[in-house]
Amino acid sequence: MNQCIVCNKEFTPTNANHRACGNPCVVKVYSSRKKVRLQINAALKLLKTPDDIKDFDKSLQDVLEGVLQ
């Protein structure tokens, strides 16, 4: 028995790679990943110079440190 990563419901996977219990949860995971992927691509298009990338990296580290604390 595994626990669904979306709804935390217990389910029996039919494949070792299954992390979600059914199609509605799979769609939610896919949609979330797609949103993040689009946001990252939009952010990367704005980063034109190495200095922009360094500034973005520093701000990202600050955000991650704030989330982890």
All heavy atoms as a GROMACS GRO file, in nm:
protein
  540
    1MET      N    1   0.084  -0.119   0.000
    1MET     CA    2   0.000   0.000   0.000
    1MET      C    3   0.089   0.125   0.000
    1MET      O    4   0.182   0.134   0.076
    1MET     CB    5  -0.090   0.002   0.124
    1MET     CG    6  -0.195  -0.107   0.130
    1MET     SD    7  -0.323  -0.092   0.008
    1MET     CE    8  -0.425   0.032   0.081
    2ASN      N    9   0.054   0.218  -0.087
    2ASN     CA   10   0.122   0.347  -0.093
    2ASN      C   11   0.023   0.456  -0.057
    2ASN      O   12  -0.098   0.435  -0.058
    2ASN     CB   13   0.176   0.374  -0.233
    2ASN     CG   14   0.298   0.290  -0.265
    2ASN    OD1   15   0.350   0.219  -0.180
    2ASN    ND2   16   0.345   0.299  -0.387
    3GLN      N   17   0.078   0.573  -0.031
    3GLN     CA   18  -0.007   0.688   0.000
    3GLN      C   19   0.001   0.785  -0.117
    3GLN      O   20   0.109   0.818  -0.166
    3GLN     CB   21   0.041   0.755   0.128
    3GLN     CG   22  -0.057   0.849   0.188
    3GLN     CD   23  -0.015   0.892   0.328
    3GLN    OE1   24   0.100   0.874   0.368
    3GLN    NE2   25  -0.107   0.951   0.400
    4CYS      N   26  -0.114   0.831  -0.163
    4CYS     CA   27  -0.123   0.924  -0.276
    4CYS      C   28  -0.055   1.056  -0.238
    4CYS      O   29  -0.075   1.108  -0.128
    4CYS     CB   30  -0.269   0.948  -0.312
    4CYS     SG   31  -0.292   1.065  -0.446
    5ILE      N   32   0.026   1.112  -0.330
    5ILE     CA   33   0.097   1.236  -0.302
    5ILE      C   34   0.005   1.358  -0.307
    5ILE      O   35   0.042   1.465  -0.262
    5ILE     CB   36   0.216   1.257  -0.398
    5ILE    CG1   37   0.170   1.263  -0.542
    5ILE    CG2   38   0.320   1.148  -0.378
    5ILE    CD1   39   0.277   1.301  -0.641
    6VAL      N   40  -0.117   1.342  -0.358
    6VAL     CA   41  -0.211   1.453  -0.371
    6VAL      C   42  -0.312   1.452  -0.256
    6VAL      O   43  -0.325   1.548  -0.182
    6VAL     CB   44  -0.283   1.450  -0.507
    6VAL    CG1   45  -0.386   1.560  -0.516
    6VAL    CG2   46  -0.184   1.460  -0.621
    7CYS      N   47  -0.383   1.342  -0.241
    7CYS     CA   48  -0.493   1.337  -0.145
    7CYS      C   49  -0.461   1.256  -0.020
    7CYS      O   50  -0.544   1.245   0.070
    7CYS     CB   51  -0.620   1.283  -0.212
    7CYS     SG   52  -0.607   1.110  -0.262
    8ASN      N   53  -0.342   1.196  -0.014
    8ASN     CA   54  -0.295   1.117   0.100
    8ASN      C   55  -0.378   0.992   0.127
    8ASN      O   56  -0.375   0.937   0.236
    8ASN     CB   57  -0.287   1.202   0.227
    8ASN     CG   58  -0.185   1.310   0.214
    8ASN    OD1   59  -0.080   1.291   0.153
    8ASN    ND2   60  -0.215   1.427   0.268
    9LYS      N   61  -0.454   0.948   0.028
    9LYS     CA   62  -0.535   0.827   0.042
    9LYS      C   63  -0.447   0.705   0.016
    9LYS      O   64  -0.359   0.708  -0.070
    9LYS     CB   65  -0.652   0.833  -0.056
    9LYS     CG   66  -0.753   0.723  -0.039
    9LYS     CD   67  -0.876   0.750  -0.125
    9LYS     CE   68  -0.851   0.707  -0.267
    9LYS     NZ   69  -0.970   0.713  -0.352
   10GLU      N   70  -0.469   0.598   0.090
   10GLU     CA   71  -0.396   0.473   0.069
   10GLU      C   72  -0.447   0.405  -0.058
   10GLU      O   73  -0.568   0.402  -0.083
   10GLU     CB   74  -0.418   0.380   0.188
   10GLU     CG   75  -0.360   0.432   0.318
   10GLU     CD   76  -0.225   0.373   0.348
   10GLU    OE1   77  -0.194   0.264   0.300
   10GLU    OE2   78  -0.149   0.440   0.420
   11PHE      N   79  -0.354   0.353  -0.141
   11PHE     CA   80  -0.393   0.282  -0.262
   11PHE      C   81  -0.289   0.177  -0.296
   11PHE      O   82  -0.176   0.182  -0.247
   11PHE     CB   83  -0.411   0.380  -0.380
   11PHE     CG   84  -0.281   0.433  -0.435
   11PHE    CD1   85  -0.226   0.382  -0.550
   11PHE    CD2   86  -0.213   0.536  -0.371
   11PHE    CE1   87  -0.108   0.431  -0.603
   11PHE    CE2   88  -0.095   0.587  -0.422
   11PHE     CZ   89  -0.041   0.533  -0.537
   12THR      N   90  -0.329   0.080  -0.375
   12THR     CA   91  -0.238  -0.024  -0.420
   12THR      C   92  -0.196   0.010  -0.563
   12THR      O   93  -0.277   0.009  -0.654
   12THR     CB   94  -0.307  -0.161  -0.418
   12THR    OG1   95  -0.356  -0.185  -0.286
   12THR    CG2   96  -0.210  -0.271  -0.458
   13PRO      N   97  -0.067   0.043  -0.584
   13PRO     CA   98  -0.022   0.079  -0.718
   13PRO      C   99  -0.017  -0.043  -0.810
   13PRO      O  100   0.014  -0.153  -0.767
   13PRO     CB  101   0.118   0.136  -0.695
   13PRO     CG  102   0.163   0.078  -0.566
   13PRO     CD  103   0.040   0.051  -0.485
   14THR      N  104  -0.050  -0.021  -0.934
   14THR     CA  105  -0.040  -0.128  -1.033
   14THR      C  106   0.095  -0.126  -1.104
   14THR      O  107   0.126  -0.216  -1.182
   14THR     CB  108  -0.151  -0.114  -1.139
   14THR    OG1  109  -0.143   0.014  -1.200
   14THR    CG2  110  -0.288  -0.132  -1.075
   15ASN      N  111   0.173  -0.022  -1.075
   15ASN     CA  112   0.304  -0.006  -1.134
   15ASN      C  113   0.395   0.054  -1.026
   15ASN      O  114   0.350   0.133  -0.944
   15ASN     CB  115   0.292   0.089  -1.254
   15ASN     CG  116   0.421   0.105  -1.331
   15ASN    OD1  117   0.530   0.110  -1.273
   15ASN    ND2  118   0.409   0.116  -1.462
   16ALA      N  119   0.521   0.020  -1.026
   16ALA     CA  120   0.613   0.070  -0.924
   16ALA      C  121   0.630   0.222  -0.930
   16ALA      O  122   0.668   0.284  -0.831
   16ALA     CB  123   0.748   0.002  -0.939
   17ASN      N  124   0.601   0.284  -1.044
   17ASN     CA  125   0.618   0.428  -1.061
   17ASN      C  126   0.497   0.509  -1.017
   17ASN      O  127   0.504   0.630  -1.012
   17ASN     CB  128   0.650   0.462  -1.206
   17ASN     CG  129   0.784   0.407  -1.249
   17ASN    OD1  130   0.874   0.395  -1.169
   17ASN    ND2  131   0.796   0.372  -1.376
   18HIS      N  132   0.386   0.445  -0.988
   18HIS     CA  133   0.263   0.518  -0.952
   18HIS      C  134   0.279   0.587  -0.817
   18HIS      O  135   0.318   0.527  -0.718
   18HIS     CB  136   0.144   0.423  -0.948
   18HIS     CG  137   0.101   0.379  -1.081
   18HIS    ND1  138   0.004   0.284  -1.101
   18HIS    CD2  139   0.140   0.414  -1.206
   18HIS    CE1  140  -0.015   0.263  -1.229
   18HIS    NE2  141   0.068   0.341  -1.295
   19ARG      N  142   0.248   0.718  -0.816
   19ARG     CA  143   0.256   0.798  -0.695
   19ARG      C  144   0.120   0.857  -0.659
   19ARG      O  145   0.102   0.908  -0.551
   19ARG     CB  146   0.357   0.912  -0.711
   19ARG     CG  147   0.497   0.866  -0.744
   19ARG     CD  148   0.563   0.801  -0.624
   19ARG     NE  149   0.698   0.762  -0.655
   19ARG     CZ  150   0.738   0.636  -0.665
   19ARG    NH1  151   0.654   0.539  -0.646
   19ARG    NH2  152   0.862   0.606  -0.694
   20ALA      N  153   0.027   0.855  -0.754
   20ALA     CA  154  -0.108   0.910  -0.733
   20ALA      C  155  -0.209   0.796  -0.743
   20ALA      O  156  -0.188   0.698  -0.815
   20ALA     CB  157  -0.138   1.018  -0.834
   21CYS      N  158  -0.321   0.813  -0.672
   21CYS     CA  159  -0.417   0.703  -0.661
   21CYS      C  160  -0.506   0.684  -0.783
   21CYS      O  161  -0.554   0.575  -0.807
   21CYS     CB  162  -0.504   0.723  -0.537
   21CYS     SG  163  -0.604   0.872  -0.539
   22GLY      N  164  -0.528   0.788  -0.861
   22GLY     CA  165  -0.615   0.775  -0.977
   22GLY      C  166  -0.601   0.892  -1.072
   22GLY      O  167  -0.521   0.983  -1.051
   23ASN      N  168  -0.682   0.891  -1.177
   23ASN     CA  169  -0.673   0.993  -1.281
   23ASN      C  170  -0.691   1.136  -1.230
   23ASN      O  171  -0.616   1.224  -1.271
   23ASN     CB  172  -0.770   0.964  -1.394
   23ASN     CG  173  -0.722   0.852  -1.482
   23ASN    OD1  174  -0.604   0.818  -1.483
   23ASN    ND2  175  -0.813   0.789  -1.555
   24PRO      N  176  -0.788   1.164  -1.142
   24PRO     CA  177  -0.802   1.303  -1.095
   24PRO      C  178  -0.675   1.355  -1.025
   24PRO      O  179  -0.633   1.468  -1.046
   24PRO     CB  180  -0.919   1.298  -0.997
   24PRO     CG  181  -0.999   1.180  -1.041
   24PRO     CD  182  -0.899   1.080  -1.092
   25CYS      N  183  -0.613   1.269  -0.946
   25CYS     CA  184  -0.490   1.310  -0.876
   25CYS      C  185  -0.373   1.322  -0.974
   25CYS      O  186  -0.288   1.410  -0.960
   25CYS     CB  187  -0.458   1.213  -0.764
   25CYS     SG  188  -0.572   1.226  -0.624
   26VAL      N  189  -0.368   1.234  -1.073
   26VAL     CA  190  -0.263   1.241  -1.175
   26VAL      C  191  -0.274   1.372  -1.252
   26VAL      O  192  -0.174   1.439  -1.280
   26VAL     CB  193  -0.270   1.119  -1.270
   26VAL    CG1  194  -0.178   1.137  -1.389
   26VAL    CG2  195  -0.236   0.992  -1.197
   27VAL      N  196  -0.396   1.412  -1.285
   27VAL     CA  197  -0.418   1.537  -1.357
   27VAL      C  198  -0.374   1.657  -1.272
   27VAL      O  199  -0.312   1.751  -1.323
   27VAL     CB  200  -0.566   1.551  -1.399
   27VAL    CG1  201  -0.596   1.689  -1.451
   27VAL    CG2  202  -0.600   1.447  -1.504
   28LYS      N  203  -0.402   1.653  -1.142
   28LYS     CA  204  -0.360   1.762  -1.053
   28LYS      C  205  -0.208   1.773  -1.048
   28LYS      O  206  -0.153   1.883  -1.051
   28LYS     CB  207  -0.416   1.741  -0.913
   28LYS     CG  208  -0.563   1.768  -0.903
   28LYS     CD  209  -0.614   1.744  -0.762
   28LYS     CE  210  -0.764   1.760  -0.758
   28LYS     NZ  211  -0.819   1.731  -0.624
   29VAL      N  212  -0.140   1.659  -1.040
   29VAL     CA  213   0.007   1.659  -1.037
   29VAL      C  214   0.061   1.715  -1.169
   29VAL      O  215   0.151   1.799  -1.170
   29VAL     CB  216   0.062   1.517  -1.011
   29VAL    CG1  217   0.212   1.512  -1.033
   29VAL    CG2  218   0.026   1.472  -0.871
   30TYR      N  219   0.006   1.668  -1.280
   30TYR     CA  220   0.052   1.714  -1.412
   30TYR      C  221   0.030   1.864  -1.427
   30TYR      O  222   0.120   1.936  -1.472
   30TYR     CB  223  -0.022   1.639  -1.523
   30TYR     CG  224   0.014   1.689  -1.661
   30TYR    CD1  225   0.132   1.648  -1.722
   30TYR    CD2  226  -0.068   1.779  -1.728
   30TYR    CE1  227   0.166   1.695  -1.848
   30TYR    CE2  228  -0.034   1.826  -1.853
   30TYR     CZ  229   0.083   1.784  -1.913
   30TYR     OH  230   0.118   1.831  -2.035
   31SER      N  231  -0.087   1.913  -1.387
   31SER     CA  232  -0.118   2.056  -1.399
   31SER      C  233  -0.023   2.140  -1.313
   31SER      O  234   0.025   2.245  -1.356
   31SER     CB  235  -0.262   2.083  -1.358
   31SER     OG  236  -0.350   2.016  -1.444
   32SER      N  237   0.004   2.094  -1.192
   32SER     CA  238   0.095   2.166  -1.103
   32SER      C  239   0.235   2.173  -1.162
   32SER      O  240   0.299   2.278  -1.161
   32SER     CB  241   0.100   2.099  -0.966
   32SER     OG  242  -0.025   2.102  -0.905
   33ARG      N  243   0.282   2.060  -1.213
   33ARG     CA  244   0.416   2.057  -1.272
   33ARG      C  245   0.423   2.145  -1.396
   33ARG      O  246   0.523   2.213  -1.419
   33ARG     CB  247   0.456   1.914  -1.307
   33ARG     CG  248   0.489   1.832  -1.186
   33ARG     CD  249   0.534   1.694  -1.224
   33ARG     NE  250   0.568   1.618  -1.105
   33ARG     CZ  251   0.588   1.489  -1.103
   33ARG    NH1  252   0.579   1.418  -1.214
   33ARG    NH2  253   0.618   1.427  -0.991
   34LYS      N  254   0.317   2.145  -1.476
   34LYS     CA  255   0.315   2.227  -1.596
   34LYS      C  256   0.321   2.375  -1.560
   34LYS      O  257   0.394   2.452  -1.624
   34LYS     CB  258   0.190   2.197  -1.678
   34LYS     CG  259   0.187   2.268  -1.811
   34LYS     CD  260   0.067   2.227  -1.893
   34LYS     CE  261   0.068   2.300  -2.026
   34LYS     NZ  262  -0.047   2.261  -2.109
   35LYS      N  263   0.245   2.417  -1.457
   35LYS     CA  264   0.248   2.557  -1.414
   35LYS      C  265   0.387   2.598  -1.371
   35LYS      O  266   0.437   2.704  -1.409
   35LYS     CB  267   0.153   2.578  -1.295
   35LYS     CG  268   0.016   2.615  -1.332
   35LYS     CD  269  -0.062   2.648  -1.205
   35LYS     CE  270  -0.208   2.620  -1.225
   35LYS     NZ  271  -0.287   2.638  -1.105
   36VAL      N  272   0.451   2.513  -1.291
   36VAL     CA  273   0.586   2.543  -1.244
   36VAL      C  274   0.682   2.551  -1.360
   36VAL      O  275   0.766   2.641  -1.369
   36VAL     CB  276   0.633   2.439  -1.140
   36VAL    CG1  277   0.780   2.454  -1.108
   36VAL    CG2  278   0.549   2.450  -1.013
   37ARG      N  279   0.670   2.456  -1.453
   37ARG     CA  280   0.759   2.455  -1.571
   37ARG      C  281   0.743   2.582  -1.653
   37ARG      O  282   0.841   2.642  -1.695
   37ARG     CB  283   0.726   2.330  -1.654
   37ARG     CG  284   0.825   2.300  -1.762
   37ARG     CD  285   0.806   2.163  -1.828
   37ARG     NE  286   0.669   2.123  -1.851
   37ARG     CZ  287   0.606   2.024  -1.783
   37ARG    NH1  288   0.669   1.958  -1.689
   37ARG    NH2  289   0.481   1.993  -1.811
   38LEU      N  290   0.620   2.627  -1.673
   38LEU     CA  291   0.596   2.750  -1.749
   38LEU      C  292   0.651   2.873  -1.676
   38LEU      O  293   0.708   2.963  -1.738
   38LEU     CB  294   0.447   2.767  -1.775
   38LEU     CG  295   0.386   2.667  -1.873
   38LEU    CD1  296   0.234   2.684  -1.879
   38LEU    CD2  297   0.447   2.680  -2.011
   39GLN      N  298   0.636   2.876  -1.544
   39GLN     CA  299   0.689   2.988  -1.466
   39GLN      C  300   0.841   2.992  -1.471
   39GLN      O  301   0.901   3.099  -1.484
   39GLN     CB  302   0.641   2.980  -1.321
   39GLN     CG  303   0.494   3.008  -1.305
   39GLN     CD  304   0.445   2.981  -1.164
   39GLN    OE1  305   0.513   2.918  -1.084
   39GLN    NE2  306   0.326   3.030  -1.134
   40ILE      N  307   0.904   2.876  -1.463
   40ILE     CA  308   1.050   2.871  -1.471
   40ILE      C  309   1.098   2.915  -1.608
   40ILE      O  310   1.193   2.993  -1.620
   40ILE     CB  311   1.102   2.729  -1.437
   40ILE    CG1  312   1.082   2.702  -1.289
   40ILE    CG2  313   1.248   2.713  -1.477
   40ILE    CD1  314   1.112   2.560  -1.248
   41ASN      N  315   1.031   2.868  -1.712
   41ASN     CA  316   1.070   2.909  -1.849
   41ASN      C  317   1.054   3.060  -1.868
   41ASN      O  318   1.140   3.124  -1.931
   41ASN     CB  319   0.988   2.833  -1.952
   41ASN     CG  320   1.032   2.689  -1.966
   41ASN    OD1  321   1.143   2.654  -1.930
   41ASN    ND2  322   0.944   2.605  -2.016
   42ALA      N  323   0.948   3.118  -1.815
   42ALA     CA  324   0.928   3.263  -1.825
   42ALA      C  325   1.037   3.338  -1.750
   42ALA      O  326   1.089   3.439  -1.798
   42ALA     CB  327   0.791   3.301  -1.772
   43ALA      N  328   1.073   3.288  -1.633
   43ALA     CA  329   1.179   3.352  -1.554
   43ALA      C  330   1.313   3.342  -1.626
   43ALA      O  331   1.391   3.438  -1.627
   43ALA     CB  332   1.188   3.290  -1.415
   44LEU      N  333   1.340   3.227  -1.686
   44LEU     CA  334   1.468   3.209  -1.755
   44LEU      C  335   1.480   3.299  -1.877
   44LEU      O  336   1.590   3.342  -1.912
   44LEU     CB  337   1.488   3.063  -1.794
   44LEU     CG  338   1.512   2.966  -1.678
   44LEU    CD1  339   1.518   2.824  -1.730
   44LEU    CD2  340   1.639   3.001  -1.603
   45LYS      N  341   1.369   3.329  -1.943
   45LYS     CA  342   1.373   3.418  -2.058
   45LYS      C  343   1.411   3.560  -2.017
   45LYS      O  344   1.468   3.635  -2.096
   45LYS     CB  345   1.238   3.419  -2.129
   45LYS     CG  346   1.213   3.293  -2.207
   45LYS     CD  347   1.079   3.298  -2.277
   45LYS     CE  348   1.053   3.167  -2.350
   45LYS     NZ  349   0.923   3.166  -2.415
   46LEU      N  350   1.380   3.597  -1.892
   46LEU     CA  351   1.414   3.731  -1.844
   46LEU      C  352   1.561   3.744  -1.805
   46LEU      O  353   1.612   3.854  -1.798
   46LEU     CB  354   1.326   3.766  -1.723
   46LEU     CG  355   1.176   3.775  -1.749
   46LEU    CD1  356   1.103   3.797  -1.618
   46LEU    CD2  357   1.145   3.886  -1.848
   47LEU      N  358   1.626   3.631  -1.781
   47LEU     CA  359   1.765   3.633  -1.737
   47LEU      C  360   1.857   3.633  -1.859
   47LEU      O  361   1.884   3.530  -1.919
   47LEU     CB  362   1.794   3.512  -1.647
   47LEU     CG  363   1.704   3.500  -1.525
   47LEU    CD1  364   1.732   3.370  -1.453
   47LEU    CD2  365   1.722   3.617  -1.432
   48LYS      N  366   1.904   3.750  -1.895
   48LYS     CA  367   1.984   3.764  -2.017
   48LYS      C  368   2.135   3.764  -1.989
   48LYS      O  369   2.212   3.714  -2.069
   48LYS     CB  370   1.948   3.895  -2.089
   48LYS     CG  371   1.803   3.906  -2.126
   48LYS     CD  372   1.769   3.815  -2.240
   48LYS     CE  373   1.623   3.838  -2.280
   48LYS     NZ  374   1.575   3.746  -2.375
   49THR      N  375   2.177   3.821  -1.878
   49THR     CA  376   2.320   3.834  -1.851
   49THR      C  377   2.360   3.746  -1.733
   49THR      O  378   2.276   3.707  -1.652
   49THR     CB  379   2.356   3.980  -1.817
   49THR    OG1  380   2.292   4.016  -1.695
   49THR    CG2  381   2.312   4.074  -1.929
   50PRO      N  382   2.489   3.716  -1.720
   50PRO     CA  383   2.535   3.638  -1.604
   50PRO      C  384   2.504   3.706  -1.471
   50PRO      O  385   2.475   3.638  -1.372
   50PRO     CB  386   2.686   3.628  -1.627
   50PRO     CG  387   2.703   3.641  -1.774
   50PRO     CD  388   2.595   3.736  -1.818
   51ASP      N  389   2.507   3.840  -1.467
   51ASP     CA  390   2.474   3.912  -1.343
   51ASP      C  391   2.327   3.891  -1.305
   51ASP      O  392   2.294   3.875  -1.187
   51ASP     CB  393   2.504   4.061  -1.356
   51ASP     CG  394   2.653   4.089  -1.361
   51ASP    OD1  395   2.731   4.008  -1.306
   51ASP    OD2  396   2.691   4.193  -1.419
   52ASP      N  397   2.239   3.889  -1.405
   52ASP     CA  398   2.098   3.862  -1.379
   52ASP      C  399   2.080   3.723  -1.319
   52ASP      O  400   2.001   3.703  -1.226
   52ASP     CB  401   2.015   3.871  -1.508
   52ASP     CG  402   2.004   4.012  -1.561
   52ASP    OD1  403   2.027   4.107  -1.484
   52ASP    OD2  404   1.972   4.026  -1.681
   53ILE      N  405   2.155   3.628  -1.371
   53ILE     CA  406   2.146   3.490  -1.322
   53ILE      C  407   2.197   3.480  -1.179
   53ILE      O  408   2.136   3.415  -1.094
   53ILE     CB  409   2.223   3.394  -1.415
   53ILE    CG1  410   2.156   3.390  -1.552
   53ILE    CG2  411   2.233   3.254  -1.356
   53ILE    CD1  412   2.234   3.317  -1.658
   54LYS      N  413   2.307   3.550  -1.148
   54LYS     CA  414   2.360   3.548  -1.012
   54LYS      C  415   2.261   3.610  -0.914
   54LYS      O  416   2.239   3.558  -0.804
   54LYS     CB  417   2.494   3.622  -1.006
   54LYS     CG  418   2.608   3.546  -1.069
   54LYS     CD  419   2.735   3.626  -1.064
   54LYS     CE  420   2.846   3.557  -1.142
   54LYS     NZ  421   2.968   3.637  -1.148
   55ASP      N  422   2.200   3.722  -0.952
   55ASP     CA  423   2.102   3.786  -0.866
   55ASP      C  424   1.981   3.696  -0.843
   55ASP      O  425   1.929   3.686  -0.732
   55ASP     CB  426   2.056   3.920  -0.925
   55ASP     CG  427   2.166   4.025  -0.925
   55ASP    OD1  428   2.263   4.010  -0.847
   55ASP    OD2  429   2.153   4.121  -1.004
   56PHE      N  430   1.938   3.630  -0.949
   56PHE     CA  431   1.824   3.538  -0.938
   56PHE      C  432   1.860   3.422  -0.846
   56PHE      O  433   1.779   3.380  -0.762
   56PHE     CB  434   1.784   3.487  -1.076
   56PHE     CG  435   1.673   3.387  -1.072
   56PHE    CD1  436   1.543   3.426  -1.048
   56PHE    CD2  437   1.699   3.253  -1.095
   56PHE    CE1  438   1.440   3.334  -1.044
   56PHE    CE2  439   1.597   3.159  -1.092
   56PHE     CZ  440   1.467   3.200  -1.066
   57ASP      N  441   1.981   3.370  -0.859
   57ASP     CA  442   2.025   3.259  -0.775
   57ASP      C  443   2.027   3.298  -0.628
   57ASP      O  444   1.982   3.223  -0.542
   57ASP     CB  445   2.163   3.211  -0.820
   57ASP     CG  446   2.208   3.087  -0.747
   57ASP    OD1  447   2.125   2.996  -0.726
   57ASP    OD2  448   2.327   3.080  -0.709
   58LYS      N  449   2.077   3.419  -0.599
   58LYS     CA  450   2.081   3.467  -0.460
   58LYS      C  451   1.940   3.482  -0.404
   58LYS      O  452   1.912   3.442  -0.291
   58LYS     CB  453   2.156   3.599  -0.451
   58LYS     CG  454   2.305   3.584  -0.469
   58LYS     CD  455   2.373   3.719  -0.464
   58LYS     CE  456   2.520   3.706  -0.498
   58LYS     NZ  457   2.586   3.837  -0.507
   59SER      N  458   1.849   3.540  -0.481
   59SER     CA  459   1.712   3.559  -0.433
   59SER      C  460   1.642   3.424  -0.416
   59SER      O  461   1.564   3.406  -0.322
   59SER     CB  462   1.633   3.649  -0.526
   59SER     OG  463   1.616   3.590  -0.652
   60LEU      N  464   1.670   3.329  -0.503
   60LEU     CA  465   1.611   3.197  -0.491
   60LEU      C  466   1.662   3.127  -0.365
   60LEU      O  467   1.585   3.064  -0.293
   60LEU     CB  468   1.643   3.114  -0.615
   60LEU     CG  469   1.582   2.975  -0.624
   60LEU    CD1  470   1.430   2.985  -0.620
   60LEU    CD2  471   1.627   2.905  -0.750
   61GLN      N  472   1.790   3.141  -0.336
   61GLN     CA  473   1.844   3.082  -0.214
   61GLN      C  474   1.781   3.144  -0.090
   61GLN      O  475   1.750   3.073   0.006
   61GLN     CB  476   1.996   3.099  -0.210
   61GLN     CG  477   2.070   3.008  -0.305
   61GLN     CD  478   2.220   3.032  -0.304
   61GLN    OE1  479   2.269   3.121  -0.237
   61GLN    NE2  480   2.293   2.951  -0.378
   62ASP      N  481   1.761   3.274  -0.092
   62ASP     CA  482   1.695   3.342   0.021
   62ASP      C  483   1.554   3.289   0.041
   62ASP      O  484   1.511   3.265   0.154
   62ASP     CB  485   1.693   3.494   0.000
   62ASP     CG  486   1.832   3.555   0.005
   62ASP    OD1  487   1.924   3.490   0.057
   62ASP    OD2  488   1.846   3.669  -0.046
   63VAL      N  489   1.482   3.271  -0.068
   63VAL     CA  490   1.344   3.220  -0.059
   63VAL      C  491   1.344   3.080  -0.003
   63VAL      O  492   1.265   3.045   0.085
   63VAL     CB  493   1.275   3.225  -0.196
   63VAL    CG1  494   1.145   3.147  -0.195
   63VAL    CG2  495   1.251   3.368  -0.239
   64LEU      N  496   1.434   2.995  -0.054
   64LEU     CA  497   1.440   2.856  -0.007
   64LEU      C  498   1.479   2.848   0.140
   64LEU      O  499   1.427   2.766   0.215
   64LEU     CB  500   1.536   2.774  -0.093
   64LEU     CG  501   1.490   2.749  -0.237
   64LEU    CD1  502   1.599   2.677  -0.315
   64LEU    CD2  503   1.363   2.669  -0.238
   65GLU      N  504   1.572   2.932   0.183
   65GLU     CA  505   1.611   2.932   0.324
   65GLU      C  506   1.494   2.976   0.412
   65GLU      O  507   1.474   2.922   0.520
   65GLU     CB  508   1.730   3.025   0.346
   65GLU     CG  509   1.860   2.968   0.292
   65GLU     CD  510   1.976   3.067   0.300
   65GLU    OE1  511   1.955   3.180   0.350
   65GLU    OE2  512   2.086   3.031   0.257
   66GLY      N  513   1.415   3.071   0.365
   66GLY     CA  514   1.297   3.116   0.439
   66GLY      C  515   1.192   3.007   0.450
   66GLY      O  516   1.126   2.993   0.552
   67VAL      N  517   1.177   2.928   0.344
   67VAL     CA  518   1.078   2.820   0.345
   67VAL      C  519   1.124   2.706   0.437
   67VAL      O  520   1.042   2.647   0.508
   67VAL     CB  521   1.056   2.768   0.201
   67VAL    CG1  522   0.975   2.640   0.202
   67VAL    CG2  523   0.989   2.874   0.117
   68LEU      N  524   1.252   2.678   0.438
   68LEU     CA  525   1.302   2.566   0.516
   68LEU      C  526   1.305   2.596   0.666
   68LEU      O  527   1.312   2.505   0.746
   68LEU     CB  528   1.442   2.526   0.469
   68LEU     CG  529   1.446   2.471   0.326
   68LEU    CD1  530   1.591   2.445   0.283
   68LEU    CD2  531   1.365   2.343   0.314
   69GLN      N  532   1.301   2.722   0.703
   69GLN     CA  533   1.308   2.756   0.846
   69GLN      C  534   1.174   2.762   0.909
   69GLN      O  535   1.071   2.760   0.870
   69GLN     CB  536   1.378   2.888   0.865
   69GLN     CG  537   1.522   2.879   0.829
   69GLN     CD  538   1.594   3.012   0.846
   69GLN    OE1  539   1.535   3.112   0.888
   69GLN    NE2  540   1.719   3.015   0.813
   0.00000   0.00000   0.00000
